[in-house]
């Protein structure tokens, strides 16, 4: 499942991190719609507003369906047919949508068949492992790299984003209008699938992650990619890494960089050597002291935890370390 995420980038950096090429091959940054509603968060839960990426055509009829926009929506889908005057009175939880029922349950089937597909953006998501009567939280995210090659400037003066690679999760959205009239409330759900092998020891479900530009393009371009083709993208991915984090993330009221910081299991406080990551997280907001875009956190082997008794230490090291002293990173799929 997916019940907690983090997205710490400020609004402008988020837009830069979502740069793409449109159908004409032009490098673009998605335009913000309602940017004033966006607030970075290290610990975001359902019923809060989060950033999503979607086709411009959902807002402008006749627009190029390959063009993308950024906006905020409330997490927890409220279907357009919901008749009560208060969306909080929804009788069931819609923060997640199982992939095996998304084309059968009316809450999801309707908007999905209408092409209401979005990409939910996050630094990563949190999941809790049940053990010895307690729960250990983990932060799960894409492998990061500090060796991204800078590209030539595009029409908007963009250069390739060299900061944190955002986790891109497949979502379904809908618009609900209050029966008595008023503004449309846009809400979304995150599609979940069976967990991949590497994270199944933490939880048996995980978000459907869109790994790569082509997968994102197909999921968003509802005018060119029909539903039956798009749903083939909904699969578990092995291209993720993770580390244990402090139990301070258990409460959604705690919204600090420490929520994402690696810990050594068995030690509650944040270790001194995780301060590099904390510094990077704090400086990711606009208005912070200047930093190099590719200055990613560097984690050492003291944070490496064997996820399963069946896996050897050497296997964990190979999976987590691209080279000594750098973040965990598996080879990306070709």
C-alpha positions, 0 to 999 in steps of 0.5 A: 500500500502507500499511506505516506509520502514526502515531496520536499522540493519547492514549487520551482524546483519541482517544475524543473525536476518534471521537465520533459519533451513534448510531441514535437521534441521540444524540451518543456517545463510543465506549467503550474496551475494553482501553485499557491496551493502547493506546500513541500512536505517531508511527511504527507498523509491522505486528505492533504493536498499533494502535487500531481502531473497530468495532461493539459487537455484535462483543463483546456479542450483542444490542447496538445495532449502531450503537454503537461501541467502541474497542480495540487489535488487532495489525496483520497479520490472522491468520485464525481457521482458522490451525492453527499455535501461533505466529501469527508463523509466518504464511507470507504478509504480511496487513498489507494486503488488496487490494480486488480479492481481498478477496472471493476470498482465504480469509483475508479473505473469511471474516471479511468475509462475517461482518461483521468490518469495522473502521475503522483510526485514524491521524493519517495514513500514510507512503508512500515514493516511489522516485526516483534509486535512493533513497526519499523518505518522505511523510506523507499525511492528511486536510485539516485546518481551524482553523474547526470550529464548536463544538456544544452539549454532548451527554448526555455533556458532549461538544463537537465535537472541534476537534483533528486530524481522524483518517484513517479507513481501512477494515479487516477483522479476525478473532479467532484462538485458540491451538490449545492454548488461551488468549486470543483474538488480535484482528488486522486488515488494511488494505484497499488500492485503486489510488492516487488521481491526486494521490498516484499519483506516490508509490505506485500503491496507497493505503489505502481511506479512509472519508471522512465519518461516513456512510461510517464508519457504513455500514462499521461497522454490519454488521447493517444494511449487508450486505457487498455494499453495504458494499464499494461504499465501497471506493474511492480518495479525492482528499480527502487532502493530503501533505508530505515528511518526514525519512528518520528515519521509515525505521526503525520504531525512531524514534518521535518527532514529527520523523517527521511533521514537514514538511521542505524536500526536499534538507534532512535536518534538521527546519527551524526553522519546523516547530517549531509542528507539533512543539509541537502533536504533543508536546502532543497527549498527555494530561499535556502542557501545556494547549493549545487543541483547535483549535490545529493546526500551520501550515505555510508554503510552504517545505514545498510540493513540486511532486508532479509535473513536469506540475503547475504551482506555482500548482496546487500552491499552490491545492491546499495552501493554503486561505489564507496560512499555514494547513495544506493543505486541499482542499474537502471533498466535499459 
